């Protein structure tokens, strides 16, 4: 849950609605087809515009901007198109954690007002069980 992210901006969902992912490996893959709207110079975060119009911000770790890109490799550039499942960014999870940073990764819908309703997965699951 975003409320569990150890950063007030993310926890309060100031940037949008989302979920926090605890990555099993150091890889960010495209959730659907779309285009890169913003690739941060430090490669710790990427903004995506999916073909269905949803805008996502994927922010790898907490305060990892302070690493100035060390431990992150982008495999795509601003404005490039991508396909679902394509690797966008890889990161050295062990290195990042060795520097004292958490790798919990907020995935945020930055344009939730464009939708009539955005349901969290656990809420949708409870409604159907």
N, C-alpha and C positions, 0 to 999 in steps of 0.2 A: 504494500500500500504506500502511496505517496506520503501519507502522514508519518510513516516510519523512516523516511529519508532524513539523514542527519544534517539537513540544511533547511533553514526556515523558508527560504524562497520556494524551494521545490515542495516541501512538506505542506505549505499553505496553498499550493497550486496557483501561485501568483502568475506563472507563465502559461498556465492552461491545465487542462485535465490530463491525467495520465496514470502510469503505473511505473513502479521501480523494478528493474530486472537485476538479479544477482547473476552476472555472467559466468557460465561454466567454463568458457574459453574466451580468449581475447580477440573476438571477432564481432563486428557489426555487419549484419546482412540486411539487404533491402526486404521490407515486409511485403511489398507489392511493386508493380511497375511505376515509374515516375521520373522526376528530375531533381537534381541537387539544386536547392535554392540558395543555400549558404554552407560553405565549408570553412570553418574557423581556421585561421592560420596555424594554430597550435594542434589542429586535428583531433582535439579532445571532444569536439561536438560537431554535429552536422544537422542542417535543416533540410527537410525533404518536402516536396510537393508531389503527392501521389496522383496518379491519373484520375482518381475519383474525386479530386479536389481537396482531400484531407492534407493538412499541413502538420508535419511532425518535427519535433526537435528531439534528437537523441544526444544526450549529454553523458559521456563516459566518465564515471567517477564523480567525486565531490572535491571541489577546489583544485582539480587537476590542471586547470589553466596555468597554475603556478609552475608546472613542469616545463612550460614553454615548448611543448611539442615532443619532448624527450619521451620515448616509449610508445609513440603513436605513429602509424603509417597510413596515409590515405591512398586508396586505390582508385580514386575517382576525383574529378575536379568540379568546381562551380559550373553550373549550367549543363553538365553532362546528364544524359539519360541513363537509367539503369533498369534492370529486370529483376523481378522477384527472385530472392535467393542469392543475388550477386553480392560478393563481399565488397563493402564500402570502405571500411576502416579496420585495421588490425591494431592490437595494442598488447603490450607486454604486461600482462596482469601481475606476475610475480614482481617485476621491477617497480611498477606503480605502487603496489602494496608495501614493498620494501622501503619506499620513500615515505611511508606513513599515510598514504591516501587510500580511501575506500574506493572500490571499483563498482559499487552499486550504480546502476545506470538508469536514470529517469528517461522514460519515453513519453513525450508530452504532445498532446493534440493542441496546437497553438491557435486553431481557429474553431473552438467548440461552439461558438455562437452561430456558425453556419449550419448547424444541425439542430433539428427539432429536439433531439434527445441524445445524450451520450450516457450509456450505461456501463458501469464497471463490471468486469467479467464475473466477479463474485456475486454481485447483485443479480445479474441475469441468471446465474446458476441457481441461486436460491429461489427465484421465481418459478423455475422449471422443475424443481425437485420436490 
